[in-house]
């Protein structure tokens, strides 16, 4: 690239260096030595060797056997009529050009699955391109395209001190196999931590191994809130590429019915899940849940024994509360399962002690209610099967499915949706539900039950006038629905038949909603209707260096693995962008006025230090992780960790 910069000064016009050599080389003799000519009509420059501009075509000569050892190169441009006179010569001195070439700096906002996958696949793709270019230039073959970067430095920026996003704070604690993906993410940092000789190479260019392993590095900046501690525009000026991967954890979709936002005891499933997973910003949810599950007194103070369903020990006391979960995705079923299992079913997980103290033996009655039929339910068979096994696994809970509601939902269109390869998963769900269905409402012989209700649309939430001066939830009124429409396009239509379900706690689980970072709305980068950043295959709309991945790109859909293909899609857009705009990116690595400006990782670290932002690096996070798994904190040898529940305590650990 140093050669290209000098050559650029000696030409009248210069296109972007996207393709340096295209056509097959032809061998010619010149001064009794064999050279190869490569003609490229779109490129008036030469990376290595002597260039002759012949009309609209550039012909490049190079001697593969000797040229790579040269340190001085002569580049010139001329016309077809004068190849010997009036040459515009430019002497270029090369000193380890590859190692002096610029490195691509990338900031990723969000340390959840989408952020880690974007880091992983962008790094591997850039390294592959560097290796391909290096291999081509070191042989008699010519590269099909030029890649202007010698390495890549990725910085993952997270609002919390701890990484992993919804894997840590969203995945159900009794799904440790899903949480194991944290190990894969951590391995990205472990690979960077130690070189082949045991030397610490994190945040370095790894120059000694550059020839065989193109340089890459990854760093972590936790406890940095983009939009508050540093603006998005500032990050854009510090980095070549900025990828937004901060998810949809800031807000929820709303039902828009009376009582939803005015009655105590109405929470979103997002808030409830974050609380039982020990999220440091949701500790305030605990007292609300406690008042709803144990209206007479706190379970820790020994109240409400006369209201308990069973058990003589405090930790097995079942709350008499009735919980209504609105929505039928996997999160809704996770919430119901956690409430049914209670303390005994979560004792060996990373559920915090304070949460188990509130849940105790679980809730006596949980209703999971959806507007549509069972064929249209958003849950998967894995989560459904777990509910059917609660009694068998000793959790003293029964799943209730009403046969008449299954029949009402099995319209001709629903039956059509079960056919073909795409309907196979739903067919398995249908069979499992049919096998579990009951004809009557006979009371089960367990202390706890989960009702899976279908074709019920919430109309309003009403208070119980006997509770807390009438400002606490008491009932949810539903309207029976019926399905109308073609296969895969059915909609629930009201029938005017009403049903009221008592509720001590309501958890709304109809989807998370993405929110814009500060400054996005002014630039019209956010689609408020969809709750995502406006993008095309991950490239944020407009002339900018912004990209997006994960939920904030496509909406809150899919499982953790869905982020793999999503990240690869975004990475493809990043590569196309740096290929087409590499010249502009290279020029903007330093200010146009010639002033010195530290960019990338070092520039961010200096900025945060000036602003007194206490950023947490990866090694400091490992201190938090070690403190959480200290045996003195654990209640059993099986428990993986006892999470630290406040940011302040986390920062005390790292300092």
KOLMISE-748813 format. One record per residue (C-alpha): residue number from 1; residue in three letters; y, z, x. Coordinates in steps of 0.25 Angstrom, whole numbers. Layout:
<pts>
PT:k:r:py:pz:px
PT:NUM:ALA:Y:Z:X;
...
</pts>
This chain:
<pts>
PT:k:r:py:pz:px
PT:1:UNK:0:0:0;
PT:2:UNK:9:2:12;
PT:3:UNK:7:-12:16;
PT:4:UNK:10:-17:2;
PT:5:UNK:23:-9:1;
PT:6:UNK:28:-16:14;
PT:7:UNK:23:-29:9;
PT:8:UNK:30:-28:-4;
PT:9:UNK:43:-27:4;
PT:10:UNK:41:-40:10;
PT:11:UNK:39:-48:-3;
PT:12:UNK:48:-53:-13;
PT:13:UNK:40:-48:-25;
PT:14:UNK:28:-40:-26;
PT:15:UNK:18:-38:-38;
PT:16:UNK:11:-25:-40;
PT:17:UNK:-1:-23:-30;
PT:18:UNK:-11:-23:-41;
PT:19:UNK:-20:-34:-35;
PT:20:UNK:-19:-37:-21;
PT:21:UNK:-31:-47:-19;
PT:22:UNK:-38:-55:-30;
PT:23:UNK:-44:-68:-26;
PT:24:UNK:-56:-70:-17;
PT:25:UNK:-52:-71:-3;
PT:26:UNK:-54:-84:5;
PT:27:UNK:-56:-84:20;
PT:28:UNK:-46:-92:29;
PT:29:UNK:-44:-95:44;
PT:30:UNK:-31:-91:50;
PT:31:UNK:-28:-91:65;
PT:32:UNK:-43:-92:67;
PT:33:UNK:-46:-79:59;
PT:34:UNK:-52:-78:46;
PT:35:UNK:-43:-72:35;
PT:36:UNK:-45:-71:20;
PT:37:UNK:-34:-76:10;
PT:38:UNK:-33:-69:-4;
PT:39:UNK:-24:-75:-14;
PT:40:UNK:-17:-67:-24;
PT:41:UNK:-6:-73:-33;
PT:42:UNK:-1:-59:-38;
PT:43:UNK:1:-52:-25;
PT:44:UNK:11:-54:-15;
PT:45:UNK:7:-44:-5;
PT:46:UNK:-4:-41:5;
PT:47:UNK:-10:-27:8;
PT:48:UNK:-17:-31:21;
PT:49:UNK:-15:-43:30;
PT:50:UNK:-5:-55:30;
PT:51:UNK:0:-60:17;
PT:52:UNK:5:-74:14;
PT:53:UNK:12:-76:1;
PT:54:UNK:9:-91:-3;
PT:55:UNK:18:-94:-15;
PT:56:UNK:13:-86:-27;
PT:57:UNK:1:-82:-20;
PT:58:UNK:-1:-72:-9;
PT:59:UNK:-12:-75:1;
PT:60:UNK:-17:-63:9;
PT:61:UNK:-24:-64:23;
PT:62:UNK:-31:-53:29;
PT:63:UNK:-42:-51:39;
PT:64:UNK:-52:-41:34;
PT:65:UNK:-58:-38:48;
PT:66:UNK:-46:-34:55;
PT:67:UNK:-35:-32:45;
PT:68:UNK:-39:-18:40;
PT:69:UNK:-37:-13:54;
PT:70:UNK:-22:-18:56;
PT:71:UNK:-11:-8:54;
PT:72:UNK:0:-19:54;
PT:73:UNK:1:-30:43;
PT:74:UNK:11:-41:41;
PT:75:UNK:14:-45:27;
PT:76:UNK:23:-57:23;
PT:77:UNK:26:-66:12;
PT:78:UNK:29:-80:12;
PT:79:UNK:29:-93:4;
PT:80:UNK:19:-104:4;
PT:81:UNK:29:-113:11;
PT:82:UNK:32:-104:23;
PT:83:UNK:20:-95:27;
PT:84:UNK:25:-94:42;
PT:85:UNK:40:-92:41;
PT:86:UNK:49:-83:33;
PT:87:UNK:38:-73:32;
PT:88:UNK:43:-59:27;
PT:89:UNK:35:-50:36;
PT:90:UNK:33:-36:34;
PT:91:UNK:25:-27:44;
PT:92:UNK:17:-16:38;
PT:93:UNK:12:-5:46;
PT:94:UNK:-1:2:40;
PT:95:UNK:-5:16:43;
PT:96:UNK:-17:21:35;
PT:97:UNK:-11:14:23;
PT:98:UNK:-23:18:13;
PT:99:UNK:-20:33:16;
PT:100:UNK:-5:31:15;
PT:101:UNK:-6:24:1;
PT:102:UNK:-1:32:-11;
PT:103:UNK:-10:41:-19;
PT:104:UNK:-11:41:-34;
PT:105:UNK:-5:54:-40;
PT:106:UNK:-11:57:-54;
PT:107:UNK:-7:69:-63;
PT:108:UNK:-16:73:-74;
PT:109:UNK:-10:82:-85;
PT:110:UNK:-22:90:-91;
PT:111:UNK:-34:96:-84;
PT:112:UNK:-44:94:-96;
PT:113:UNK:-56:84:-96;
PT:114:UNK:-47:71:-98;
PT:115:UNK:-38:75:-86;
PT:116:UNK:-50:78:-77;
PT:117:UNK:-57:65:-81;
PT:118:UNK:-44:57:-78;
PT:119:UNK:-43:63:-64;
PT:120:UNK:-58:61:-61;
PT:121:UNK:-58:46:-66;
PT:122:UNK:-44:42:-60;
PT:123:UNK:-47:48:-47;
PT:124:UNK:-61:41:-46;
PT:125:UNK:-55:28:-51;
PT:126:UNK:-43:28:-40;
PT:127:UNK:-53:32:-29;
PT:128:UNK:-62:20:-33;
PT:129:UNK:-50:11:-33;
PT:130:UNK:-46:16:-19;
PT:131:UNK:-60:14:-13;
PT:132:UNK:-61:0:-19;
PT:133:UNK:-48:-4:-13;
PT:134:UNK:-52:2:0;
PT:135:UNK:-65:-4:0;
PT:136:UNK:-60:-18:-3;
PT:137:UNK:-49:-17:8;
PT:138:UNK:-59:-13:19;
PT:139:UNK:-68:-25:17;
PT:140:UNK:-66:-40:16;
PT:141:UNK:-66:-39:1;
PT:142:UNK:-52:-38:-5;
PT:143:UNK:-49:-28:-16;
PT:144:UNK:-47:-33:-30;
PT:145:UNK:-35:-24:-32;
PT:146:UNK:-26:-15:-24;
PT:147:UNK:-26:0:-26;
PT:148:UNK:-13:7:-21;
PT:149:UNK:-18:21:-20;
PT:150:UNK:-25:29:-9;
PT:151:UNK:-29:41:-17;
PT:152:UNK:-27:49:-30;
PT:153:UNK:-21:63:-33;
PT:154:UNK:-24:69:-46;
PT:155:UNK:-17:81:-51;
PT:156:UNK:-22:88:-64;
PT:157:UNK:-11:96:-71;
PT:158:UNK:-15:106:-82;
PT:159:UNK:-7:115:-91;
PT:160:UNK:-16:127:-89;
PT:161:UNK:-21:133:-76;
PT:162:UNK:-35:129:-79;
PT:163:UNK:-41:115:-81;
PT:164:UNK:-51:108:-90;
PT:165:UNK:-43:108:-103;
PT:166:UNK:-52:108:-115;
PT:167:UNK:-65:110:-107;
PT:168:UNK:-60:124:-103;
PT:169:UNK:-52:127:-116;
PT:170:UNK:-58:118:-127;
PT:171:UNK:-73:116:-125;
PT:172:UNK:-81:127:-132;
PT:173:UNK:-85:138:-123;
PT:174:UNK:-100:137:-128;
PT:175:UNK:-100:122:-122;
PT:176:UNK:-101:125:-107;
PT:177:UNK:-108:112:-104;
PT:178:UNK:-95:105:-109;
PT:179:UNK:-86:114:-100;
PT:180:UNK:-94:110:-88;
PT:181:UNK:-86:98:-87;
PT:182:UNK:-76:107:-80;
PT:183:UNK:-85:106:-68;
PT:184:UNK:-83:91:-67;
PT:185:UNK:-68:92:-68;
PT:186:UNK:-68:103:-57;
PT:187:UNK:-76:94:-48;
PT:188:UNK:-64:85:-47;
PT:189:UNK:-57:96:-39;
PT:190:UNK:-69:100:-32;
PT:191:UNK:-70:86:-26;
PT:192:UNK:-56:87:-21;
PT:193:UNK:-57:101:-16;
PT:194:UNK:-65:99:-3;
PT:195:UNK:-67:87:6;
PT:196:UNK:-79:83:13;
PT:197:UNK:-76:92:25;
PT:198:UNK:-73:104:16;
PT:199:UNK:-58:102:17;
PT:200:UNK:-49:104:6;
PT:201:UNK:-44:91:1;
PT:202:UNK:-38:93:-12;
PT:203:UNK:-24:88:-13;
PT:204:UNK:-26:79:-1;
PT:205:UNK:-27:65:2;
PT:206:UNK:-41:66:8;
PT:207:UNK:-36:56:19;
PT:208:UNK:-48:58:28;
PT:209:UNK:-58:53:18;
PT:210:UNK:-49:42:12;
PT:211:UNK:-56:30:17;
PT:212:UNK:-69:34:10;
PT:213:UNK:-64:43:-1;
PT:214:UNK:-50:39:-7;
PT:215:UNK:-42:51:-9;
PT:216:UNK:-41:58:-22;
PT:217:UNK:-37:72:-25;
PT:218:UNK:-35:81:-38;
PT:219:UNK:-27:93:-40;
PT:220:UNK:-25:103:-52;
PT:221:UNK:-12:108:-57;
PT:222:UNK:-15:119:-68;
PT:223:UNK:-4:127:-76;
PT:224:UNK:5:115:-76;
PT:225:UNK:11:112:-89;
PT:226:UNK:15:97:-89;
PT:227:UNK:28:96:-98;
PT:228:UNK:32:110:-95;
PT:229:UNK:29:113:-80;
PT:230:UNK:31:98:-76;
PT:231:UNK:35:86:-85;
PT:232:UNK:27:74:-87;
PT:233:UNK:37:65:-82;
PT:234:UNK:38:74:-69;
PT:235:UNK:23:72:-67;
PT:236:UNK:24:57:-69;
PT:237:UNK:34:56:-58;
PT:238:UNK:25:65:-49;
PT:239:UNK:12:57:-51;
PT:240:UNK:8:42:-51;
PT:241:UNK:-1:45:-64;
PT:242:UNK:0:56:-74;
PT:243:UNK:-12:57:-84;
PT:244:UNK:-10:66:-96;
PT:245:UNK:-23:73:-100;
PT:246:UNK:-18:86:-106;
PT:247:UNK:-26:84:-119;
PT:248:UNK:-23:89:-133;
PT:249:UNK:-24:104:-132;
PT:250:UNK:-9:107:-136;
PT:251:UNK:-10:104:-151;
PT:252:UNK:-19:102:-163;
PT:253:UNK:-20:92:-175;
PT:254:UNK:-15:99:-188;
PT:255:UNK:-21:99:-202;
PT:256:UNK:-7:99:-208;
PT:257:UNK:-11:108:-220;
PT:258:UNK:-4:121:-225;
PT:259:UNK:-7:134:-218;
PT:260:UNK:-12:127:-205;
PT:261:UNK:0:132:-196;
PT:262:UNK:4:144:-204;
PT:263:UNK:-8:153:-206;
PT:264:UNK:-13:162:-195;
PT:265:UNK:-28:159:-192;
PT:266:UNK:-27:144:-192;
PT:267:UNK:-29:139:-178;
PT:268:UNK:-33:125:-171;
PT:269:UNK:-46:124:-165;
PT:270:UNK:-39:120:-152;
PT:271:UNK:-33:134:-152;
PT:272:UNK:-46:141:-155;
PT:273:UNK:-54:134:-145;
PT:274:UNK:-43:136:-134;
PT:275:UNK:-43:151:-137;
PT:276:UNK:-59:153:-137;
PT:277:UNK:-59:145:-124;
PT:278:UNK:-49:154:-117;
PT:279:UNK:-37:144:-116;
PT:280:UNK:-25:152:-110;
PT:281:UNK:-15:147:-121;
PT:282:UNK:-23:151:-133;
PT:283:UNK:-25:166:-131;
PT:284:UNK:-17:169:-144;
PT:285:UNK:-27:162:-152;
PT:286:UNK:-37:174:-150;
PT:287:UNK:-29:184:-159;
PT:288:UNK:-28:174:-170;
PT:289:UNK:-43:171:-170;
PT:290:UNK:-46:186:-169;
PT:291:UNK:-37:189:-182;
PT:292:UNK:-44:178:-189;
PT:293:UNK:-58:182:-185;
PT:294:UNK:-56:197:-186;
PT:295:UNK:-46:199:-197;
PT:296:UNK:-48:214:-198;
PT:297:UNK:-47:218:-183;
PT:298:UNK:-50:213:-169;
PT:299:UNK:-65:212:-166;
PT:300:UNK:-63:219:-153;
PT:301:UNK:-58:231:-162;
PT:302:UNK:-70:232:-170;
PT:303:UNK:-65:228:-183;
PT:304:UNK:-71:220:-195;
PT:305:UNK:-85:225:-192;
PT:306:UNK:-87:226:-207;
PT:307:UNK:-83:212:-208;
PT:308:UNK:-93:207:-197;
PT:309:UNK:-105:198:-201;
PT:310:UNK:-115:204:-192;
PT:311:UNK:-118:211:-179;
PT:312:UNK:-115:225:-174;
PT:313:UNK:-109:222:-160;
PT:314:UNK:-94:218:-160;
PT:315:UNK:-96:205:-152;
PT:316:UNK:-106:200:-163;
PT:317:UNK:-97:203:-175;
PT:318:UNK:-94:190:-183;
PT:319:UNK:-80:188:-189;
PT:320:UNK:-80:187:-204;
PT:321:UNK:-69:176:-202;
PT:322:UNK:-70:162:-208;
PT:323:UNK:-66:151:-199;
PT:324:UNK:-62:137:-204;
PT:325:UNK:-62:126:-193;
PT:326:UNK:-55:113:-198;
PT:327:UNK:-61:101:-191;
PT:328:UNK:-74:96:-187;
PT:329:UNK:-74:92:-172;
PT:330:UNK:-81:98:-161;
PT:331:UNK:-70:108:-159;
PT:332:UNK:-72:113:-173;
PT:333:UNK:-87:115:-171;
PT:334:UNK:-84:122:-158;
PT:335:UNK:-75:132:-164;
PT:336:UNK:-85:135:-175;
PT:337:UNK:-96:137:-165;
PT:338:UNK:-88:146:-157;
PT:339:UNK:-84:154:-169;
PT:340:UNK:-99:155:-173;
PT:341:UNK:-104:159:-160;
PT:342:UNK:-94:170:-157;
PT:343:UNK:-95:179:-145;
PT:344:UNK:-110:179:-143;
PT:345:UNK:-111:164:-143;
PT:346:UNK:-99:162:-133;
PT:347:UNK:-102:174:-123;
PT:348:UNK:-107:166:-112;
PT:349:UNK:-96:155:-113;
PT:350:UNK:-82:156:-107;
PT:351:UNK:-76:160:-120;
PT:352:UNK:-66:171:-116;
PT:353:UNK:-69:186:-119;
PT:354:UNK:-57:187:-128;
PT:355:UNK:-62:176:-137;
PT:356:UNK:-76:182:-138;
PT:357:UNK:-69:195:-142;
PT:358:UNK:-63:188:-154;
PT:359:UNK:-74:179:-158;
PT:360:UNK:-85:190:-158;
PT:361:UNK:-97:186:-166;
PT:362:UNK:-89:173:-172;
PT:363:UNK:-84:170:-186;
PT:364:UNK:-93:171:-198;
PT:365:UNK:-89:158:-205;
PT:366:UNK:-83:145:-199;
PT:367:UNK:-80:133:-207;
PT:368:UNK:-79:119:-200;
PT:369:UNK:-72:110:-209;
PT:370:UNK:-69:95:-209;
PT:371:UNK:-62:85:-218;
PT:372:UNK:-73:74:-216;
PT:373:UNK:-88:73:-217;
PT:374:UNK:-98:77:-207;
PT:375:UNK:-100:63:-202;
PT:376:UNK:-86:62:-198;
PT:377:UNK:-86:76:-191;
PT:378:UNK:-80:75:-177;
PT:379:UNK:-90:85:-171;
PT:380:UNK:-102:81:-163;
PT:381:UNK:-116:85:-164;
PT:382:UNK:-116:94:-153;
PT:383:UNK:-106:104:-159;
PT:384:UNK:-113:103:-172;
PT:385:UNK:-126:106:-167;
PT:386:UNK:-121:118:-160;
PT:387:UNK:-117:124:-174;
PT:388:UNK:-130:121:-180;
PT:389:UNK:-137:129:-169;
PT:390:UNK:-128:142:-170;
PT:391:UNK:-138:150:-178;
PT:392:UNK:-150:146:-169;
PT:393:UNK:-142:150:-157;
PT:394:UNK:-140:164:-162;
PT:395:UNK:-125:163:-166;
PT:396:UNK:-128:168:-180;
PT:397:UNK:-121:156:-186;
PT:398:UNK:-125:145:-196;
PT:399:UNK:-119:131:-198;
PT:400:UNK:-117:127:-212;
PT:401:UNK:-116:112:-217;
PT:402:UNK:-115:109:-231;
PT:403:UNK:-124:98:-236;
PT:404:UNK:-115:93:-247;
PT:405:UNK:-103:91:-237;
PT:406:UNK:-112:82:-228;
PT:407:UNK:-116:74:-241;
PT:408:UNK:-102:73:-245;
PT:409:UNK:-98:67:-231;
PT:410:UNK:-110:57:-231;
PT:411:UNK:-102:46:-237;
PT:412:UNK:-107:31:-235;
PT:413:UNK:-97:30:-224;
PT:414:UNK:-102:42:-217;
PT:415:UNK:-116:37:-218;
PT:416:UNK:-111:24:-212;
PT:417:UNK:-104:32:-201;
PT:418:UNK:-118:38:-197;
PT:419:UNK:-124:24:-194;
PT:420:UNK:-125:17:-181;
PT:421:UNK:-124:22:-167;
PT:422:UNK:-110:28:-169;
PT:423:UNK:-115:36:-180;
PT:424:UNK:-127:42:-173;
PT:425:UNK:-119:55:-168;
PT:426:UNK:-114:57:-183;
PT:427:UNK:-129:55:-188;
PT:428:UNK:-134:66:-179;
PT:429:UNK:-123:75:-184;
PT:430:UNK:-126:72:-198;
PT:431:UNK:-140:75:-197;
PT:432:UNK:-137:88:-190;
PT:433:UNK:-128:92:-201;
PT:434:UNK:-137:88:-212;
PT:435:UNK:-148:96:-206;
PT:436:UNK:-139:108:-205;
PT:437:UNK:-133:107:-219;
PT:438:UNK:-135:117:-231;
PT:439:UNK:-135:114:-245;
PT:440:UNK:-129:127:-250;
PT:441:UNK:-120:137:-245;
PT:442:UNK:-130:148:-242;
PT:443:UNK:-125:159:-233;
PT:444:UNK:-131:157:-219;
PT:445:UNK:-139:169:-213;
PT:446:UNK:-130:170:-201;
PT:447:UNK:-117:178:-198;
PT:448:UNK:-109:165:-196;
PT:449:UNK:-108:151:-201;
PT:450:UNK:-101:138:-199;
PT:451:UNK:-98:129:-210;
PT:452:UNK:-97:114:-207;
PT:453:UNK:-88:109:-218;
PT:454:UNK:-85:94:-221;
PT:455:UNK:-76:86:-230;
PT:456:UNK:-66:98:-231;
PT:457:UNK:-51:95:-229;
PT:458:UNK:-42:107:-226;
PT:459:UNK:-30:107:-236;
PT:460:UNK:-23:120:-233;
PT:461:UNK:-25:134:-226;
PT:462:UNK:-22:146:-234;
PT:463:UNK:-19:161:-230;
PT:464:UNK:-27:173:-234;
PT:465:UNK:-16:182:-241;
PT:466:UNK:-24:194:-237;
PT:467:UNK:-23:191:-222;
PT:468:UNK:-11:194:-213;
PT:469:UNK:-1:192:-224;
PT:470:UNK:-6:179:-228;
PT:471:UNK:-3:171:-216;
PT:472:UNK:-17:170:-211;
PT:473:UNK:-27:159:-214;
PT:474:UNK:-36:162:-226;
PT:475:UNK:-42:149:-232;
PT:476:UNK:-43:134:-229;
PT:477:UNK:-42:125:-241;
PT:478:UNK:-50:112:-240;
PT:479:UNK:-52:100:-249;
PT:480:UNK:-65:93:-250;
PT:481:UNK:-65:79:-245;
PT:482:UNK:-73:66:-246;
PT:483:UNK:-74:54:-237;
PT:484:UNK:-69:41:-240;
PT:485:UNK:-68:28:-231;
PT:486:UNK:-77:19:-223;
PT:487:UNK:-86:23:-212;
PT:488:UNK:-78:30:-200;
PT:489:UNK:-66:29:-209;
PT:490:UNK:-69:40:-219;
PT:491:UNK:-58:50:-223;
PT:492:UNK:-58:63:-230;
PT:493:UNK:-52:62:-244;
PT:494:UNK:-49:75:-252;
PT:495:UNK:-57:78:-265;
PT:496:UNK:-48:89:-271;
PT:497:UNK:-59:99:-269;
PT:498:UNK:-55:111:-262;
PT:499:UNK:-62:122:-254;
PT:500:UNK:-56:134:-248;
PT:501:UNK:-62:140:-235;
PT:502:UNK:-58:155:-231;
PT:503:UNK:-53:155:-217;
PT:504:UNK:-49:166:-207;
PT:505:UNK:-47:156:-196;
PT:506:UNK:-45:141:-196;
PT:507:UNK:-47:132:-184;
PT:508:UNK:-41:118:-186;
PT:509:UNK:-49:109:-177;
PT:510:UNK:-44:95:-181;
PT:511:UNK:-40:90:-167;
PT:512:UNK:-31:93:-155;
PT:513:UNK:-18:86:-153;
PT:514:UNK:-11:81:-141;
PT:515:UNK:3:84:-138;
PT:516:UNK:13:77:-129;
PT:517:UNK:18:83:-116;
PT:518:UNK:33:86:-115;
PT:519:UNK:41:73:-113;
PT:520:UNK:30:63:-119;
PT:521:UNK:36:62:-133;
PT:522:UNK:49:58:-127;
PT:523:UNK:42:46:-120;
PT:524:UNK:34:43:-132;
PT:525:UNK:21:45:-124;
PT:526:UNK:14:53:-135;
PT:527:UNK:8:49:-148;
PT:528:UNK:10:60:-157;
PT:529:UNK:2:55:-169;
PT:530:UNK:-10:54:-160;
PT:531:UNK:-7:66:-151;
PT:532:UNK:-10:58:-138;
PT:533:UNK:-2:52:-127;
PT:534:UNK:1:37:-130;
PT:535:UNK:-7:29:-121;
PT:536:UNK:-15:17:-119;
PT:537:UNK:-29:20:-112;
PT:538:UNK:-23:32:-106;
PT:539:UNK:-10:25:-101;
PT:540:UNK:2:32:-107;
PT:541:UNK:11:22:-114;
PT:542:UNK:24:18:-107;
PT:543:UNK:28:16:-93;
PT:544:UNK:23:28:-86;
PT:545:UNK:12:34:-77;
PT:546:UNK:6:42:-88;
PT:547:UNK:-9:42:-93;
PT:548:UNK:-17:50:-103;
PT:549:UNK:-31:55:-104;
PT:550:UNK:-40:63:-114;
PT:551:UNK:-36:69:-127;
PT:552:UNK:-21:66:-125;
PT:553:UNK:-24:52:-123;
PT:554:UNK:-34:49:-134;
PT:555:UNK:-33:62:-143;
PT:556:UNK:-42:74:-144;
PT:557:UNK:-56:67:-146;
PT:558:UNK:-69:66:-138;
PT:559:UNK:-76:76:-129;
PT:560:UNK:-74:79:-115;
PT:561:UNK:-82:67:-110;
PT:562:UNK:-73:58:-118;
PT:563:UNK:-62:60:-108;
PT:564:UNK:-70:53:-97;
PT:565:UNK:-68:39:-103;
PT:566:UNK:-54:43:-108;
PT:567:UNK:-50:46:-93;
PT:568:UNK:-56:33:-88;
PT:569:UNK:-48:26:-98;
PT:570:UNK:-36:32:-93;
PT:571:UNK:-39:31:-78;
PT:572:UNK:-41:16:-81;
PT:573:UNK:-27:15:-86;
PT:574:UNK:-22:23:-74;
PT:575:UNK:-28:13:-64;
PT:576:UNK:-22:1:-71;
PT:577:UNK:-9:8:-71;
PT:578:UNK:-9:11:-56;
PT:579:UNK:-14:-3:-53;
PT:580:UNK:-3:-10:-61;
PT:581:UNK:8:0:-57;
PT:582:UNK:4:5:-43;
PT:583:UNK:16:-1:-36;
PT:584:UNK:25:7:-46;
PT:585:UNK:17:19:-44;
PT:586:UNK:18:18:-29;
PT:587:UNK:33:16:-29;
PT:588:UNK:35:28:-38;
PT:589:UNK:27:37:-29;
PT:590:UNK:41:40:-23;
PT:591:UNK:55:40:-29;
PT:592:UNK:63:27:-29;
PT:593:UNK:75:34:-22;
PT:594:UNK:66:37:-10;
PT:595:UNK:67:52:-12;
PT:596:UNK:55:60:-9;
PT:597:UNK:47:65:-21;
PT:598:UNK:33:72:-20;
PT:599:UNK:24:67:-30;
PT:600:UNK:10:69:-35;
PT:601:UNK:3:82:-33;
PT:602:UNK:12:88:-22;
PT:603:UNK:24:84:-31;
PT:604:UNK:18:91:-43;
PT:605:UNK:15:104:-35;
PT:606:UNK:29:104:-29;
PT:607:UNK:35:103:-43;
PT:608:UNK:27:114:-49;
PT:609:UNK:30:123:-38;
PT:610:UNK:45:121:-40;
PT:611:UNK:44:124:-54;
PT:612:UNK:35:136:-52;
PT:613:UNK:23:131:-60;
PT:614:UNK:11:139:-56;
PT:615:UNK:1:127:-55;
PT:616:UNK:-14:130:-54;
PT:617:UNK:-22:122:-44;
PT:618:UNK:-37:119:-45;
PT:619:UNK:-40:130:-35;
PT:620:UNK:-32:140:-43;
PT:621:UNK:-39:136:-56;
PT:622:UNK:-52:139:-48;
PT:623:UNK:-47:153:-47;
PT:624:UNK:-45:154:-62;
PT:625:UNK:-59:148:-64;
PT:626:UNK:-65:158:-54;
PT:627:UNK:-58:170:-60;
PT:628:UNK:-63:166:-74;
PT:629:UNK:-78:166:-69;
PT:630:UNK:-77:179:-62;
PT:631:UNK:-89:187:-66;
PT:632:UNK:-80:199:-69;
PT:633:UNK:-74:191:-80;
PT:634:UNK:-87:186:-86;
PT:635:UNK:-95:192:-98;
PT:636:UNK:-108:186:-93;
PT:637:UNK:-114:178:-82;
PT:638:UNK:-115:166:-91;
PT:639:UNK:-100:166:-95;
PT:640:UNK:-93:155:-86;
PT:641:UNK:-79:161:-86;
PT:642:UNK:-70:170:-93;
PT:643:UNK:-57:162:-94;
PT:644:UNK:-44:167:-90;
PT:645:UNK:-36:167:-103;
PT:646:UNK:-21:166:-98;
PT:647:UNK:-13:157:-89;
PT:648:UNK:-7:169:-83;
PT:649:UNK:-20:175:-79;
PT:650:UNK:-25:162:-73;
PT:651:UNK:-12:161:-65;
PT:652:UNK:-14:175:-60;
PT:653:UNK:-28:171:-55;
PT:654:UNK:-23:159:-47;
PT:655:UNK:-12:166:-41;
</pts>
